Amino acid sequence: MTETVLLIGGGGREHAIARALADSEGDLYACAGNRNPGIAAIATEFKTLETTNPKAVVEFAESVDATLAVIGPEAPLQAGVADELEAAGVYAFGPKEEDARIETDKAFQRRFMQEHDIPGCPDFETFDDMEAACDFIDEYDGDLAIKPAGLTGGKGVKVIGDQVTAAEGEEYIRESDYDRLVLEERLIGEEFTIQAFVANGAFRTAPAVQDHKRAYEGDEGPNTGGMGSYSDATAALPFMTEGDYDAAVSIIEATVDALGDYRGILYGQFMLTAEGPRVIEFNARFGDPEAMNTLPVLETDFLDVLTAARDGESLPELEFADQATVCKYAVPAGYPTDPEAGAKVQIDAESADDALLYYASVDDRDDGIYTTTSRSFALVGVADSISDAEELAEDALAVAGEEGLHIRHDIGTAELVQQRIDHVDELRGE
């Protein structure tokens, strides 16, 4: 049977998913609130619709006789799109609304970890009284991470002792309109992500990736949705040991066991501390940009993963090329605090040369592609080493130009990677 796959979402992550499915034996359709020109060029049909409206998604799925669906972003998961697709007889690779709470409700996430004795959970308290949260900060002996319980697009967390002072953190809480917060111990170390493909009680993991949330070089500035990321030619990153990777995978295993009938991607974001990996958070979908590191080196047919998940079969063992990747996002000038839309994008897949171009949030007009107020496009180098992959990404960025754009050029550079190695060595007293 020829599969008809519906891809839900229109960002860089979804462009990577579309490209991973492009050579499979099946038909690809896509829908999103924005028209992604990269996905539209691959898909048989691209429909613009509100992806948090389950009825609209189901109607489109039924109109194209979809046999499978892949849900990219977190918002449709929270809206119950997977539940409604299943009710309509379409298997969705993505968790149902209740299971997606592992991401969409950080208070639930921490309580879930605590109740199921999942290792790596930091000390935490949850609050629905903002003044009580401020009192807790005053009384706490140490630094805290302030986390809104709901979705914030990766931009809501403030870390006392890093991004803000205790007084600034309290001001942030009082000025926000959040109704629930998680306050948890600040974790010191190096962040990394492992993405797991989960279905039928089993999981398969991808190589570790390090994302860069801060807007400016040297890890300065406000948090963003992610300015870029890199992976190595091995499962672990240069600042990690194989034991560190395995310890993080054991945390994922405990979480998958506790979740039970979970399906889709489980993204574990970890902090490698002096004591080993601790959990920063879980997400219920591919990361963006991390999908653009993982999927280009996935040699197993992604469609085979989807059909095995749907058919109740054991997931295939995943094969990844022994190559490193470096992803760098181009974002509108002023992003994320005061982004300036309307710059013309001066690059396409052909001019990217030896790098991979992934479109994200862009405005596809008759006379060209223009930036919006969100991340615009990413360029990914794939090579035998991180340094070679970084060079490919940089060469493509030079073609793209920087007029009206902002780019973190330090991602994947030898200097920044060495800083990560030195930081972990220092934490371990080496």
C-alpha positions in Angstrom: 0.0 0.0 0.0 1.2 3.5 -0.9 1.2 5.6 2.3 -0.2 9.1 2.2 1.4 11.2 5.0 0.1 14.4 6.3 2.7 16.8 7.8 1.3 19.3 10.3 3.4 22.4 10.9 5.4 25.0 8.8 8.7 25.7 10.5 12.3 24.7 9.9 11.7 21.5 11.9 8.8 20.5 9.6 10.9 21.3 6.5 13.5 18.8 7.9 10.7 16.2 8.4 9.4 16.8 4.8 12.9 16.4 3.4 13.4 13.2 5.4 10.2 11.8 3.8 10.8 13.2 0.3 12.6 10.0 -1.0 10.2 7.6 0.7 7.6 5.5 -1.2 4.6 7.6 -0.4 2.7 10.8 -1.0 3.3 13.8 1.2 0.7 16.5 2.0 1.2 19.4 4.4 -0.7 22.0 6.3 0.3 24.9 8.5 -0.7 28.4 9.5 2.2 29.8 7.3 3.2 28.7 3.9 6.7 27.3 4.0 8.1 27.4 0.5 10.5 24.6 1.2 7.8 22.2 2.3 5.5 23.4 -0.5 8.1 22.4 -3.0 8.2 18.9 -1.7 4.6 18.2 -0.9 1.9 17.2 -3.3 -0.3 19.8 -1.8 0.2 22.4 0.9 -2.9 23.9 2.6 -2.9 26.9 4.9 -5.0 26.4 7.9 -5.0 26.8 11.7 -3.2 23.8 13.0 -4.6 24.2 16.5 -8.1 23.6 15.1 -8.5 19.8 15.2 -11.6 19.9 13.0 -9.8 21.8 10.2 -6.8 19.4 10.3 -9.0 16.3 10.3 -11.1 17.6 7.4 -7.9 18.1 5.3 -6.6 14.7 6.4 -9.8 13.0 5.2 -9.9 15.0 2.0 -6.5 13.6 1.0 -7.1 10.1 2.4 -4.2 10.4 4.8 -3.0 7.1 6.2 -0.5 8.6 8.6 0.2 12.0 10.1 3.3 13.6 11.7 2.7 16.5 14.1 5.6 18.9 14.2 4.9 21.7 16.7 3.8 21.5 20.3 0.7 23.7 20.0 -1.4 21.2 17.9 -0.4 18.5 20.4 -1.8 20.6 23.2 -4.9 21.3 21.2 -5.6 17.5 20.9 -5.0 17.2 17.2 -3.5 13.7 17.6 -6.7 12.6 19.5 -9.0 13.9 16.8 -7.0 12.3 14.0 -7.1 8.9 15.8 -10.9 9.3 16.3 -11.1 9.8 12.5 -9.0 6.7 11.8 -5.7 8.4 11.0 -2.6 7.4 12.9 -0.7 10.4 14.2 3.0 10.1 15.1 2.7 12.5 18.0 1.3 12.1 21.6 -2.3 12.6 22.5 -3.2 15.7 24.5 -2.9 14.1 27.9 0.6 12.6 27.1 1.8 15.9 25.6 1.5 17.4 29.1 5.0 16.1 29.6 5.9 19.3 27.7 2.8 21.5 27.8 2.5 21.6 31.6 5.9 22.0 33.4 4.3 21.6 36.8 2.8 18.3 35.7 6.1 17.3 34.2 8.0 17.8 37.5 5.3 16.1 39.6 5.3 13.2 37.1 9.0 12.7 37.4 8.8 12.9 41.2 5.9 10.4 41.4 7.5 7.9 39.2 11.0 8.2 40.7 12.5 9.3 37.4 16.2 10.2 38.0 17.6 13.6 37.2 14.8 15.7 38.5 15.9 18.9 40.2 14.3 20.2 43.5 11.3 22.2 42.7 8.1 23.9 44.0 5.0 24.8 42.0 2.9 28.0 42.6 -0.4 29.5 41.5 0.1 32.4 43.9 2.7 34.8 42.4 3.4 36.6 45.7 4.0 33.3 47.4 6.5 32.5 44.6 8.3 35.8 45.2 8.4 35.0 49.0 10.0 31.6 48.1 12.7 33.4 46.1 13.4 35.6 49.1 13.8 32.7 51.4 15.6 30.2 49.1 19.3 29.7 49.8 20.6 29.6 46.2 19.7 30.4 42.7 16.5 29.4 41.0 15.1 28.9 37.5 11.7 30.6 37.0 9.6 28.6 34.6 6.0 29.4 33.5 4.0 26.2 33.6 2.6 26.5 30.1 4.1 27.0 26.6 6.2 30.1 25.9 8.0 29.2 22.7 11.3 28.6 24.6 11.4 32.3 25.7 9.7 32.3 29.1 12.4 30.9 31.4 14.5 33.3 33.6 17.5 32.0 35.5 18.5 33.9 38.7 22.2 34.2 38.9 22.6 34.0 35.1 20.0 36.1 33.3 18.4 38.1 36.1 19.0 39.0 39.8 16.6 37.7 42.4 14.9 41.2 42.5 14.6 41.2 38.7 13.1 37.7 38.8 10.5 38.8 41.3 9.7 41.9 39.1 9.4 39.5 36.1 6.9 37.4 38.0 4.8 40.3 39.2 4.7 41.9 35.7 3.8 38.7 33.9 0.3 37.3 33.4 1.3 33.8 34.3 -1.2 32.0 36.5 1.2 29.1 37.4 4.9 28.8 37.9 7.6 26.3 38.6 10.6 27.4 40.7 13.4 24.9 40.7 17.1 24.7 41.6 19.4 26.2 39.1 21.5 23.5 37.4 25.1 24.3 36.5 26.8 22.6 33.6 26.5 22.2 29.9 23.1 21.6 28.1 22.5 18.9 25.6 19.5 17.2 24.0 18.7 13.6 23.1 15.7 13.0 20.9 14.0 9.6 21.2 11.6 8.0 18.6 8.9 6.3 20.8 6.1 3.8 20.0 4.6 0.6 21.2 6.5 0.8 24.6 9.9 1.0 22.9 12.3 3.8 21.9 15.3 4.5 19.7 17.6 7.4 20.4 19.5 9.8 18.1 22.9 11.4 18.6 23.1 14.2 21.2 22.7 17.8 20.0 23.6 21.1 21.7 21.3 24.0 21.1 22.1 27.7 21.6 19.2 29.6 23.1 20.8 32.9 23.8 20.5 35.5 21.0 24.0 36.8 20.8 27.5 35.4 20.5 29.2 34.3 23.6 25.8 33.1 25.0 24.7 36.7 25.8 21.3 38.3 25.4 17.7 37.1 25.8 16.5 33.6 25.2 15.2 32.7 21.8 13.5 29.7 20.1 17.1 28.6 19.3 19.8 30.3 17.3 21.5 27.1 16.1 22.9 23.8 17.2 25.5 21.1 16.4 26.1 17.4 16.7 29.2 15.3 16.4 30.0 12.3 14.2 29.5 10.1 17.3 26.4 9.7 19.6 28.0 11.9 22.3 29.2 15.5 22.1 32.9 16.5 22.6 32.3 17.6 26.2 30.5 14.3 27.0 31.6 10.7 27.7 29.8 7.7 26.4 28.8 7.2 30.0 27.1 10.6 30.1 25.1 9.7 27.0 24.1 6.4 28.4 23.0 7.9 31.7 20.8 10.4 29.8 19.3 7.5 27.8 18.5 5.6 31.0 16.5 8.7 32.1 14.6 8.6 28.8 14.0 4.9 29.3 12.5 5.4 32.8 10.3 8.2 31.4 9.1 6.1 28.5 8.3 3.2 30.9 6.3 5.6 33.1 4.4 7.2 30.2 3.1 3.9 29.0 1.3 4.2 25.7 3.3 7.3 24.5 4.1 7.7 20.8 6.0 10.3 18.9 9.2 12.0 19.7 10.3 12.4 23.3 13.0 15.2 23.5 15.0 15.2 26.7 16.9 18.4 27.4 19.6 17.7 29.9 22.2 19.6 31.9 25.5 17.8 32.3 26.5 18.7 35.8 29.4 17.6 38.0 27.2 14.8 39.2 26.0 13.7 35.7 22.9 14.5 33.6 20.0 16.2 35.2 16.7 17.0 33.4 16.0 20.6 32.3 12.8 19.6 30.6 11.1 17.2 28.3 9.4 18.1 25.0 6.9 16.0 23.1 8.2 16.6 19.6 11.4 17.1 17.6 13.4 20.2 18.6 13.8 23.2 16.3 16.6 23.4 15.4 17.7 19.9 16.6 15.6 18.2 14.0 17.8 19.8 11.4 20.8 18.1 13.0 19.2 14.7 13.5 17.2 14.0 10.3 19.8 14.8 7.7 22.1 12.1 9.1 19.3 9.5 9.7 19.9 6.7 7.2 16.9 4.6 8.2 13.8 5.4 6.2 11.7 7.7 8.4 8.6 6.3 6.8 9.6 2.8 8.0 9.6 4.2 11.5 6.2 5.7 11.1 4.6 2.6 9.6 6.1 0.3 12.3 4.8 2.6 15.0 1.3 2.5 13.4 1.3 -1.2 12.8 2.3 -2.1 16.4 5.6 -3.5 15.3 9.0 -3.1 16.8 10.7 0.1 15.7 13.6 -0.4 13.3 17.1 0.1 14.7 18.1 3.5 13.7 21.2 4.0 11.6 22.9 7.4 11.5 25.7 8.5 9.3 29.0 9.0 11.1 29.0 12.7 10.3 28.8 15.9 12.3 26.3 18.7 11.7 26.2 22.4 12.4 23.0 24.4 12.1 22.9 28.2 12.1 19.7 30.2 12.0 19.3 33.5 10.2 16.7 35.6 12.1 15.3 39.1 11.5 17.4 42.0 12.8 16.3 42.9 16.4 15.0 39.3 17.1 13.7 38.4 19.6 12.8 41.6 21.5 12.2 44.0 18.5 12.3 42.0 15.3 12.2 43.9 12.0 10.3 42.1 9.2 10.5 42.6 5.5 14.0 41.9 4.5 14.3 39.9 1.2 15.9 36.5 1.6 18.9 36.4 -0.8 19.4 32.6 -0.9 17.8 29.5 -2.2 18.5 25.7 -2.1 20.7 25.9 -5.2 22.8 28.8 -4.0 23.3 27.2 -0.6 25.8 25.0 -2.4 27.1 22.3 0.0 24.9 23.3 2.9 21.2 22.3 3.5 18.7 25.2 3.5 15.7 24.9 5.7 13.0 27.6 5.6 11.2 28.5 8.8 8.9 31.6 9.2 9.0 33.5 5.9 6.6 35.4 3.7 6.5 33.8 0.3 5.5 36.7 -2.1 5.3 36.8 -5.9 8.6 38.7 -6.1 10.5 36.6 -3.6 10.8 35.4 0.0 10.8 37.9 2.9 11.5 37.7 6.6 8.7 37.9 9.2 9.2 38.6 12.9 10.2 35.0 13.7 13.2 32.9 12.8 13.7 33.0 9.0 15.8 30.2 7.7 18.6 27.8 8.8 21.7 26.6 7.0 23.1 23.2 8.0 26.6 21.9 7.2 27.0 18.1 7.3 30.6 16.8 7.2 33.1 14.4 8.9 33.9 16.8 11.7 32.2 19.7 13.5 34.8 22.2 12.2 34.2 21.1 8.6 30.4 21.2 9.0 30.7 24.7 10.6 32.7 25.9 7.6 30.0 24.7 5.2 27.3 26.5 7.1 29.4 29.7 7.2 30.1 29.6 3.5 26.4 29.3 2.7 25.7 32.2 5.1 28.1 34.3 3.2 26.0 33.7 0.1 22.9 34.5 2.0 24.2 37.9 3.1 23.3 39.6 6.4 21.2 42.6 5.3 18.2 42.8 7.7 19.4 39.6 9.4 21.1 38.5 12.6 23.2 35.3 12.9 25.3 33.8 15.7 28.5 33.0 13.9 30.1 31.4 16.9 28.0 28.2 16.9 30.0 25.1 16.1 33.4 27.0 16.1 36.4 25.3 17.6 36.7 28.0 20.1 33.2 27.7 21.5 33.3 23.9 21.5 36.5 24.0 23.4 34.9 26.3 26.0 32.3 23.6 26.5 34.9 21.0 27.0 36.9 23.2 29.5 33.7 24.0 31.4 32.9 20.4 32.0 36.5 19.6 32.9 36.4 22.4 35.4 33.1 21.1 36.9 34.6 17.7 37.3 37.8 19.0 38.8 40.0 17.8 35.9 
